[in-house]
Amino acid sequence: MKLLTIGFLAFAAVVLSSQIACAGTISVGKDINSLSRPSAACGTLPPATDPDFLTHLTAFMNAFCYKTENWQHDAQVRTSDAVHPYVRLWYSPALYKWMTEGRVTNVPDGAMVVKEQYQSLDSPLMGWTVMVKDSKVSWDGWYWGDLVYPSPPNPNALIPQPGEGCAEPQVIFNGVGLPCLNCHASAIDNQGTYSSTAYLSAHSSAGLRSSRPTVDMYHVILAAEETLAIESGIPPTLTGLPLEDIFGDFDVRQPIPCMVSQALDHVVSAGQAVGGPAEFVTSDQCSSCHDASGTLFTRTPNMIYQPAASPPSAQPPPPLNLSTYGEWRFSMMGLAGRDPVFLAQLDTESTLHAKLAGKPDGAAFVQDTCLKCHAVMGQRQYHIDKGSAPTTLFTRDQLQDPNSKYGALGRDGVSCAVCHHMSADNLGDPSTFTGNFIVGSPGEVYGPYPSDPDPSGAKTGDSVIPLPMENALGITPKFGAHVSDAKMCASCHTIILPVYDADGNQVIENGQPKVDYEQTTFLEWQNSKFSNTACQTCHMRTNYDHQTLQFKIANIEDNTFPAIPETGPSTRLPDNDLILEERTRYPRHDLLGINLFTMEMFDQFRTDLGLYKFNPDLPNPFYKELFGQRTAVANAIAQAQAETAQVSILSVSKVAGILNAEVKVQNLTGHDFPSGVSFRRAFVNFQVLDAHGKVLWASGNTNSEGVIVDTSGKPLISEFFSPAQQTYQPHFWSGNPITNDHQVQIYEELVADPQGLLTTSFLSLDHKVKDNRLQPEGMSPTGPNFDLTAPVGVGGDPNYTDESGTSVVRYEVPVSNRAAAVRATLYYQSIPPYYLRQRATEGQGPDTVRLVNFARELDVNRYQEIRNWKLQIATSGPITIE
């Protein structure tokens, strides 16, 4: 990974010149003190709620109206304690009146602060940050502007237009609910501004500290992040595999719309004047404080972790962003609203179930049902606002609408305000399954830390400080024991769906409309030895590389910042309201799974999926290299290969040309493996080797496309299903040994539709024909939910009733005299070949075409962990034949 070597101040100059070049405007360096002319742009600005407000504001600033109208201002350019570069503030008449009358009321609408920014005391103007008060725009009531000098008349001039492929998603620097709040929420009296008369006197030394400020992080660097080319260390996109065995001649030339930019996943807390917060806001309202965001460049942000060098004398590895937002963003929960596999599945469901009895629009009903978990905030807020009439449905097209607040909420996936907004009411009860959890008050979120104030007023230990969040969002953080309970996970990891036949009729069973469990991960956990250990213990670990983590859990303007102002009445909250302490228990938000295939699609096809190149919250070029996707992948690989399953060879012998071997697979997880959606599979690759390691015979070999083949390389007939081909691999054990290379042990759940054909359509899942997935240790035939999670088609295999969480596979195969060793390896496929083929043959729509294109073009050999379309979980290594 290549780091920038350009100096920090030089970097700012490069940034600025790059932006000016893009804008095609005049050069920087004009002396604003020479400007005194009036301008047609001057006068009263429209309210910040005006859709064209930024255009008016840009003209106002370029004309220096605040100067020509003789606003009150700081007497001199001053420092800003390394939070901004050198600055001079100008105060509109309404704001100045409020300041001089004691700041005892709310800042009036229309009041304005202009902050000129300079690189040094005697350098020309760099640009402005602007605050404009409009109590209707958001809870904090400010429009935040960030403009280079001079700014292009068209505010969109710096945004590149799409050419070939999808445009680079651009960070939005102007508007409401921006990262400015991580500092400004600490201002006194919930006013959002530190404006003070202390700097007005020409004789004041306030702010003229000797420390030289650094270049502003949020304003210069944030604005520049997409104009700098920083090498990520990942080679250019290469040509993917043809996948001829899977897709054949599928037409991939159909148009595929680019996903809406992540910048538009932006829904803020509504202003008090218009009713206050709705139930949900997007994660960017949380990230400015709960990412490893920069406040002072002179400090390492909280939640940045520096791994130790190995050996100690070696160069330390790059630091990691282990912040709550930084890890969640690249988890499959954080990406659920943009998941190309899920969206292709939605195409299939919408195609197969377009016409359903009793439903005015079958496809819309299906989409509304499935988006209840994957686009949960959008779907839930849509129904809160619009009701739940049969024709009031949240559909896929909302996610593609850049102007829809419900689309913005939906694209944000299983976001912060989902889990931290769940009420404890009825969690774990079947009434809350399938995404039907109860939400708390719009003005509350729940976390694992104590929130009751100490009667003495002292801030101690892990207790939360509520005022900054209340000031920024109108939301109070409260203690909720249920956020550490596995029942919180039950709602979206126990899915119950109606079963429809090919004619669109819901199947009737025992006189009742039939339903089936699409996934039972929570129920599997309940019947395991892990049931006294919450899901969060494994999926939200409190350590990294065996090191217990202790972090301050936010980056805000806390009590360690310099006083504001240096002398005179403070405009910041009292120190006791701003004390951040290291959490003695820090649950990471990595939310691990092992869906590496989709995670790598989010890397290679980032712009297609609308994601930023860099994390805009991180404070400087060095930290911007800390791209969380690679950390997420590394975490997932570590979990897959250390905490998922083990493989061992119990015995191996060769008698009269027949090899006899027993392979044991041990499940280490707290639920079935694989778990979740039914199409995931794991399989054993058993190989007989000669003395030089050459494969003589194999069960479970694959080709480069992940298709299981025989020893000669021919795909097994059981690899793909069609109405005419319903053969699948049975379960193998000591009572049913593998005897030839057309047999392979696959741990999977296979389900037939009401017509009796194998299906991966979620609303067609009628009855299991096979379920030999590895059970968790402790699963008992007399335990809870066993009737729903029992194995199917395992014969009399005792390992599926002895609570051991194991499977023992027996091999009895003829081998040559050259056979010298054997090796068993367990592989995993979250999107196996037959599943991809079914999407291409059953779904109609751009999301299907997108997934097929991604699968065709994904260069799996660029990602060692999924080379040849399979993820290694565990291996025995070569074992000599006795």
N, C-alpha and C positions, 0 to 999 in steps of 0.2 A: 504494500500500500504506500503510495507516494504522498508525502506531506508537503504543503506549501513551504517554500523557503523565503517567499517575498516578505519584506518587513511589514509590520502592521500599518504604519502610516502610509507607506507606499501603496499598500493594498487598498486603502481607502481611496487614494487618488486614482488608481486603476479602475476601481469600481465606478467612481463618479464619471470618469471620462468615458467608460464603457456605456453608461446610461445616457450620457449626453449624445454620444455617437448614435445610439439607437434612436434617440428622440429627434435627431436631426435639427437641433436648435443651436443658439449661440453659445459661445464658450463661457466657462466659469471665470469669475474674477472681477466682475463689475462692482464698483464701490457703491453700496446702497445709500451711503450718506449723501451722495450727490443727487439722489432722487427726491424731487419735491412736486412733480407734476400731478395734477388730478387725473383720474382715469374713469372711463365709462364703467369699468368693472367695479368701481367702488360704490358703496351704498349698502343698503341692508341686504344681507344674504338671506336666501329662503331657508325655511326650517331644514334641519339635517335629514328629516324624513323625505324630503323632496328627492325623487329618483335621479335627478340631474344635479344633485347638490355638489358632487365632486368637481364638475365642470365649472360651476360658479366659484367654488372655493379656490380652484387653481387660478382662475383669472384674477381673483381678489389678491392672491399672494403674489403672483407675477407682477402685478401693478403696485405692490408695496402699499396697499391702501391703509394698512395699519399705521404706516409712517406718515403718509400724506394727511391722514385724519388726526394726527397728533395724539395718538394713544399714550397713556402713561407707560413708562418702561424702566427697566433696570438702568441704573446710572452708567454701568460699564459692562463689558463682556467679563464673564466670571467662569469659574470652574463649576462642575456639577458632580463632584466627588466620584468621577470615573463611571457614572451611570450614563451620562451623555458626554459629548465632547464639550469644549468651551461654548457657553451659551449667553444669550441676552434675551430676556422675556419682555413681551409687550402685552398690556392688559387693556381689553376693550373698556369703554366707559362703564358699562353695566357691571363688569367684573371688578373694576377698580372701586366702584361705589360699594359693592358687596364687601370687598377687602377692608376698606376704610371704615365701614360701619360695624366691624367686629366679627364678621363671618358668622353671624348668629342665625341667619335664615338659610334656606336652600339657594344655591347659585341660580339666578334667574335664567330662563330659556333665552337663547341668543347671545349670552355672555361668551367671551372668547379669549383664549390665551394663545399667543404666538411665541414659539421658542426658536429664535435664530440659532443656528449651530455653526461653529467655527472649529477649524482644526488646531488653531493656536490663538493667542491673544491678538495677533496682528495679521492673521490670514484672511482671505476673502470669504464670503458667505458660502457655506456648503449646501445648506437647505434649511427646511423648517420642519418642526413638528407642531401640530396645531390641535387644540382642544376646543370644540364648539358644543355648548350646552343645548340639549334638546331632551327634555325629560321623557319624551315618548319613544325614543329610539331603543332604549335598553334600560335595564335596572340601574346601572351606574350613571346613565343619563348623559354620556359624552360621546360625541363623534370624534374619533381620533384620526388626524391627518398626518401623513408622512410624505413630504414632497422634496425632491431635489430642486436646486436653484440653477437655472430657471426650469420650470416644469413645462412639459409639452401641453399646448392648448387642449389636445385630446388626451384625456387621462389614460386611455387604453393604448397609446402609441408605443409604450414600452413592452406591451404584451405581444409576443411573436404570434403570427398567424400560422395555422397549420399548413404544412406543405405535404410532403410524402409522409404517410403514417399519421400518428396522433401528436398533437402539439405538446411541448413540455409544460406540465402544470405549473402555474405561476402563483407565488405567494401574493396575497392581497394585502397591501400596506395601508389602505385607507378604509375607514368604516367604523363599525361599533363592535364592542366585545373583542378587542385586539389584545396582544400580549402586554401592552402597557399596564394592564390592570394588576400584574403581579407585583408592581411597585405602588401604583396609585391607589390600590385598595387599602393601603396602610395609612392613607391621609385621614386626618382627624375629622370627626363629625360626619362621616359618610358623604363627603363632598367630592372626593376623587381628585382634588388638586392641592398642591403644596404652595400655591401662590401666596407670596408674603410681601409686605411693604418694607421688609428689612433690607431689600436690595435697591430701593429707590434713591437713597441718599448718595450723593457724589462722594461723601466722606466716609461711607460705610466700607469696612473691610470684609464684610460678610461674603463668604464664597471665594475669597482670594487666597485660598490655601496654597502652600508651596508645592504640594504634590501635583505633578503634571497629569492631566487626565488622559486617558487612552481614547482611541477612536471609539465612537459609540457602537455598541454591538447591534442593538435591535434596529437602528435606523439606517446606518450605512451598510452594514454587513447583511442584514436581512434583505434589504432591497437588492443586494447584489448577488444573492446566492445562485440565481439561475444564469447570471451572465459570466460567472467564472467557470472555467473548465478545470475541474479537479479530478485527477485520475483516481479511480476506485481500486485499481489493482485487478479488476476482473476483465478478461479479454473481451474483444468485441463479439457481438452475437455471431454465432456460427450457424451453418446450415444444419437443421435437425434431421432426424431419421424419417424415411418415407412412410413407415408404418403400413406397408402394403398389405400385410396379413390382417390388419385390423380394419382399415377404412376403404380399401380397394380404390374405386374411382370416385369417391365422394367429391362433389363439386365444392371446392373451397373458394371459388371466385365470387361468391355472393357478398354483397356489401355488409360490413360490420361497423356499426357506429362506435366511436371512441367512448369510453366511459367518462362521465362528467368529472371534471377536475376536483380533486380533494379540497381545493381552496373554497369550493362552494358548499362543502359540508359544514355549514356555518349557521347555527340557530342559537340565538342568545336569549338570556332571561329578559322577558318583556319589562318595560318601564312601569313604575308604580302608577303613572297616570293612565295606563291602559290595562291595569289589572294584575301586573306583576308576573312572576315566573309561571310558565306552563309546566306540565309534568316533566318534559324532557328538554335538554339542551345538548348540543353536540360536544364532542370531546375536546375541541379546541378551546372551549370555555374552561376546561380543567387543566389543559396542558401548560398554559403559561406559568402556572405555579407548580404543577406536579410532574412536569418534565424536568430534565436537567437544564433548565433555562438559565440564561445568564442574567445576573443583576449587576455585579461588579466584575469587570474583566480581570481584576487583580486577584480574584479568588477562583478556586475550582468550584464549580457548581455542586450543590448537594446531589447525592445519588450517582455521582461519577465514581466508578470503582477502578482502581489500578491493580491488575493482577501482578503477582510476584514474578520476577524473572526466574527462569529455570534453565541452567543452574543460576545461583544468585549472582554470579559474576557476569551473566549475559545481559544483553540489552533488554530492558523491560518490554513486554508486549504492549500494544496500544491499550489505553483505558477503555472502559465499557460504560455505556449508558444503561444503568440498571434502575432507572427511575420508573415509577408506576406507569406513566404514559409511554415512556420510551420503549418498554418491553411489550405492553399491551398492544401498541400500535401495530406490531408485526406478528402478533398471535393470530390464529385463525378466528378468534372471536373478534379481534379488532378489524379483521378483513372480511368478516362474514357477509357484509352488504355488497361486496364486490367479487365474491368468490365465483370464478368462472365455472367451476364444476357444479356448484349448487345452481347457478343460473341456467346452465344447460339442462340440468335435471328438471328445473322449472319449465323449460321449453317442452320437455317430454310430457310432463304431467298436463300441461296446458293443451298439448296436441291430442293425447289419448283421451282426455276427459273434457273435451270442449263442450260436449253436450251431456248434461247430467239431469236426471229426472228430478223435478222440483226446484231446479236452480235456473233462474233467468239467463245467467251467463256462466257456464261451467268453468271456462278458463279463468275468469275473474275470481270465482269462488276458490279455485285451486290456488291461485296466486296469493289471495288474501290469507288463506290458511297457512301456506308455506312461509310467507314473509312475516308471519307472527313471531318467528324466532330469528330468522336471518336478518330481517330488517325491522327489528322489534320496535324501536322508538318511533319510526315513521308509521308503521301499521297501527300501533297503540294510540299515538297522538291523533291520527286521522280519525279513528273511531271515537275518541274522546270528544273531538271537535264536531264531528259530523253525524254521530250516532251509528247504529248497527242495523239499519234496515236491510232486507235481503239484497237490495240493489246498491247498497253503500259499501263498496269494497275497495280496498287498497291494492293496486295492481302494479305489475312490473314497470309499466310506462312511467310511473311516478319517479322511479329511480333514475330514469333517463331524462327527466325534466330539470334543467338547471335552475329554474325559477320556483320550484316547488319546495317549501320548507319541509314537507313530509318526505320528499325524495332525499333532501339533505340529511334528515334524521335517519332515514332508512339506510342510506349508503354508509353511515357511520357504524353500522354493525351492532354487535353486542357491546355497547359502549358503556362508559363510566356510569352514566345516569340510569342504566338498566339495573345492574347488580346493586349499586349503592342507593337505589331508589326503591328497591323491593321492600315491602312490608313483611314483618314476621308472621302476619296472619295466615294461617292455614298452610304454610310452607310444608312440603312433604305429603300433603293430602292429595289424593287423585284429582280433586277439583282444580288444583293449580297446575296439573300436568299440561303438556302441549302449549307451553308459553302463557298459561292463564294465571300467572302470579298476580297478587294484589299489590298495587303501588301505594306508597306513602303519600304524605302531603307534598304538594309542589315545592313548598318552602323548606324541605328537610332532605338530607341524605344521611346514610347510616354507614358507620365504619367500626373497626375493632378497637378503637381507643376511647378511653373515658372522656366524657364531655361535661360532667357535672362540675361547676366551678367550686373551687375550694372556698369555704366560708370566710377565710381570712383574706381572700383576694390574691393569694400567692399562686403562681403558675409553677407546677411541679410535674416531674416525670413525663408520662406519655399522654397527659391530658391535652385535648385539642385547644387551639385558640380560634374562636369562631368569627371574630369581627372581620378579618380580611375577606373571608368567603361571603359573609353577609353583605359587606360593602360592595363587592364585585358582582354578586349574582342574586342577592336577596335570598340565599339559601343557607340554612344553618346546619353545620355538621354535628351529628349526634351519635352517641354510642348505640350500636345495635349488635347484640350477641349473635344474632342469626346470620350475620355476614361471614362468620367463621364456621357455620354449620353446613354439613353436606346437603341438607334439605334445600339450601339455596340453589344447588345445581340441578335438583330434581325436575324443576319446571321445564327446562328445555332439553333435558337428557332423559326424559321419559315421554315419548311421543305416541299419542293414540290417534289413529286416523280412520275415517270411514273406508269401507271396502266397496269398490265399484266394479261391476262386470263390464264386458266389452260393449254392451248396449247402453251404458250410462246409468244403470239401475244399482242402487245400493243393495248389496247382498243381504238377504234376510236369513237369520239363523235362530232357531228356537223361538220363532215369532218376533224377533227383535232385529232392528238394523244392525248389521255386523260391523265391528271395528277390529282393528289389529294394532299391535304394538310395532311401530316403525323402529324404535330403539328403546332399550331397557337398561341403559348403563347404570342408572341410579338403583334400580331394583336388583341388578346383579351385585352391586356393592353391598346392599343391605344383607344379602345372604353370603357373606364372606367373613374371613377372620379380620378383615380391615374395617368392619362396620363400626368399630369404636374409634376409628381414626378418620377425621373429615377428609373429603376429597382435596381440600385446600392444602393438606399436608404434603401431598405429592405434586399437585399442580400449581401451588403457589409457595414454593420453597423459601426458606428464610436464610439460605446460604448460597454462596457461589464457590465452586471448586473446594467444597468442604470448609470454607471460611464463613463463620457466622457474620451476617451483615448488620450493621447499625448505622442508620442514616437519619438525618433530618429529612422529613418526608415532603418538604416543599422548598421552593426558592421564591422568597418574597422579600420585600423591604422590611427586615426584622429589626430587633433592638440593637443589633451589632453595627448597623449603618450609622454614618455620621449624622449628627443632629441636623434638623431642618427647621429654620435656618440655624446657622452656627450660634447666633446670639438672638435673644428676644423670644417671644412666645412661639412654641413649637407648633408646626402645622401637621405633625405626624401623630398617630395614636400613641398613647403612653406606652413606655417600654414593656410593661407587664402584659399588655395585650398583644405583644409581638414577639414573645419569647418562643423560639424554636429549639427543641431539644432532640437529641438522637433517640430514635425509637429503640427500645430494648428488644422489640420483636418487629422485624421488617419483612412482611410477606411480599415476595416479588410478584409482579403481575405478568410473568412469562406465560402462564396458563398453558402449560405444555401439552401438546399432542405430538404425533409423529407423522403428520400429513406432509411429508417433505416434497412430494411431487407438486402439489398445489403451491406450497411456499416458494418453490423455485420458479414457478410460473410468475409469481408476483415480483420476482427479481428480473427475469429476462424480459418480461412484457410489461414493465412498470408503467410506461407512458400510455399504453393501450388501456390499462386499468385505472389511469387517472391519478397516479400517486407521485408525490414529490420526489425529486432526486436527493435532496438533503432535508434533514429535519430543521425546519425554520426556527425552532425554539433554542437550538444550541448556540452558544454565544460567540464562537469564533471559528476560523477555518480549520483549526486543528480538531475541535470537537465535532465539526460538521462531517468529518470523515467517519464518525462513529455511527455508521448506518446500521440501524437496529435489525434489519433483515438478516444480516449475517450472524448476529448474536443469537437471534431466534433459531436459525438453522443449526448453529453449533449446540444450542441447548437441546434441541429436538434429537439431534444425532446422539448426544450423550445419554439422553433418556432411553432412546431406542436400543442402544447397545449395552447399557449397564443396568437398566431398571425395568426391562420389559419381559424378557424370557431368557432361559438358559437351555443349552443343548448339550447332552452328554451321550456317549456310547456306553451302554451298560455291559454289553458283551459282543464279541465278534470271534468267529471261528470259521474254518474252511474244512469240510469233510467230503471226500469223494467228489470234488468239483462243485460242491454246493456251499455257498457262503450263507452263514446264519449270523444275523446281527440284530441287536435291539437298541433303538435310539429313544432316549427319554427327553421330552420337552417339558420344562417347568415354567408355568405362568408366574411372573413376579408381580403382576398388577393387581389392583383391588377390584377388578371386574373382568368380564370375559375378554379374551384376546383372540381376534380383533373384537372391538366393541363399537357401539354406535350404529351407523347405517349398515345395512345388511350386505352390501356388495364388497366390503373390504375383505381381504383374505391374506393368510399367511400360509407358507408351504415349506416342506422339508425337501432340501436338495441333498440326496444321499449318493455319494460317488465312491466307486471302487477304483483304486489307483495302483499303478505299477510302481516299481522301486524308484523310478525317476519322477513320480508325481503326475504322470500322464493318466487321464481318465480313460478307463477301460469300459466302464458300465455306469449308468446313472439313472436315477429316478428323480425327476424334478429339475433337470437342466432347463434353461431358457435360451431363446435366441435374443438378439439385440433389442427386440421390441418388447421383451418381457413375457413373451408367449412360451408356455411350458411345452417342451419338445421331448422326443425320445432320444436315445443315445445317438441315432443317426442325424438328428437335427430336424426331424419332421414334427410339426405341431400335432399335439394330441387332439383327437376328435372332441374330447370333452372341454376344450378351451373356448369354444364359441357355441352359443345356443341359438336356435331358430325353431319355428313351429315343427320343422321336420327333424330337428336334432335336439333331443332332450337328455342325452347321456351325460352324466356327471360322475365325478370321482366319489366312490363310497368312502366311508371311514375305515381306516386300516388299524389293526391292533394285533395282539398275539393270536386271537381267534380268527383273524382275517389278514394274513400276512401279504406283503407286496412280493410278487413273484416274477414280474417282468417290467420292462422300462416304459410301458404304457400306463403304469399305475403310479400314483403319487399321492402322498398324504397332504391334503389341503384342508386347513382349518378355516371354515367358512359357514355362513348361513345362506341357504338357498331356499327361496320361497316361490310358490306357484300362485298364479292368478286364479280367479274363479273358473276359468276355462281349463285349468290344469297345466298351463304352460309356465315355465320358469320366467320370472320377471324381476326387474329392478325398479318398476314403477311403484312409488310409495303408496299410491291410492288403489293399487291392484293387489297388494300383499294379502293373500287369502289364507294360505296354510303353508307351514314349513315342510319341506321334503328332506332337509338335512340341516342340522345345527350341531357340529362337532367342535365349535370354537373352544379354545382352552378355557376351562372354568377357573375362577379365582380360588386360591387355597381357602378351604373352609366352607365352600358351597355345599350345602346339605340337602338331600332329598326331602328332609322334614323341615327345612328352613323357610323363611318368608319368601313368597313370590316364586317358589320353585315351579309351580304350575305354569308360570309365564316364561320362565327362563330355562326350563329343562332341556337337556340335549335331545336331539332327534336323529335317528338313524345311526346310532353308535353300537347297535347290537348289545352284547353282554359285556362290553368293555368295563371292567371293574374300576378303572381310573376315573370314570364319570359318576361314581357314586361313593368313592372313598374319601372325599373332601381333600385330596392331595393337591389338586390344581395341576395335575400332570397328565401327559399322554405318552404311552410307550408304543412305538411302532416297530413291528417285526419285519425283517427282510429275509427271504429265502430265495436266493437267486443263483443260477449257474454262472460260474466265473472260470476264467482260464488259470493256468498255473502261474501266470505272471502277476496275479493279484497279490499285492504286498501290503496294502493299507486301505483304510476307508476314512471317509470324512462326511460329517453331517452338518448342514448349515440351514438355519431358519431364515427365510426371507419374508418380506411384507410388501404388499401392494395395496395402497389406498384407493387407486383407480385402476383396477386390473383390465387387461385387454378386452375381455368380453363386455365389461361395463362401458368402455369407450365405444365399442361397436354398437351397443344398444342405443347409446345416445345419438349416434349418427343415423341410425335406421329408424328411430322412433320419434325424434324431436324435429320440429320445424320452427325455424326462427334464427335470428342473428346470434343468440347466445349459444346455440348448438354449433353454428359455423365457427364462432370464436373458439370454443373448446377444441374442435377438431383441428383448427389451424394451430392453436397453441400446442396440442399434442404432436402434431406433425413437425412443428418447428422447434420445439423445446430440445435443446442440445443437452440431453441427460449426461453425456460424457464430459460436459463442462463441469458437472457437479458430481464429484467422486461418490458421494453418498447414495446417489440413485442411478449410478451407471447401469446401463442395460435395463432400465425401467424396473429395478427391484432394489429394495432397501434391506441390507443385511442387519438382522437382529442379533444373532448369536451363531457361533460355530464351535464344533468340538475340536477342530484342527485335525490333522492326520493321526490316525490311530493304527498302529501296526497290527496286522492279522497274526494271531498266535498259531 
